[in-house]
């Protein structure tokens, strides 16, 4: 996916979940209003579906399920807590 970057998020956790991985990212308040469960988002050039959104005073945390194929063929497998993503 190519296009403009609306903001920067920070990886909160990356955890295995059965045969997939759960990626939780903290988004700033300015972006939080645009995130919805089952909505689409692009993270570091990878188009994904938002699985969960948890509101916070300073924005929100959103969860993504990363399937094995996506994990293997993108740079998402290199992410760790504290990394910044766009």
LINJO-V387565 format. One record per residue. N is the residue number from 1. PHI is phi as a letter, one per 40 degrees, with the letter a starting at -180 (NA if undefined). NEAR is the number of other C-alpha atoms within 12 Angstrom. Layout:
[[N	PHI	NEAR] [N	PHI	NEAR]]
//
This chain:
[[1	NA	14] [2	b	11] [3	i	12] [4	c	12] [5	b	16] [6	c	18] [7	i	22] [8	b	24] [9	b	32] [10	b	28] [11	c	31] [12	c	24] [13	a	24] [14	b	27] [15	b	22] [16	c	18] [17	a	15] [18	f	11] [19	c	14] [20	b	19] [21	b	26] [22	b	32] [23	b	39] [24	b	35] [25	b	43] [26	c	37] [27	b	34] [28	c	27] [29	d	20] [30	c	17] [31	c	25] [32	d	27] [33	c	20] [34	c	22] [35	c	31] [36	a	22] [37	d	23] [38	g	17] [39	c	19] [40	b	19] [41	a	31] [42	b	26] [43	b	38] [44	f	29] [45	g	18] [46	b	23] [47	c	21] [48	b	28] [49	b	24] [50	c	27] [51	c	23] [52	a	23] [53	b	27] [54	b	23] [55	c	23] [56	b	15] [57	c	13] [58	b	16] [59	i	24] [60	a	29] [61	b	32] [62	b	40] [63	b	35] [64	b	40] [65	c	31] [66	b	33] [67	c	22] [68	d	18] [69	c	15] [70	c	21] [71	d	24] [72	c	14] [73	b	13] [74	b	20] [75	c	17] [76	d	35] [77	c	25] [78	c	19] [79	c	26] [80	a	21] [81	d	21] [82	g	18] [83	c	22] [84	c	23] [85	b	30] [86	b	27]]
//
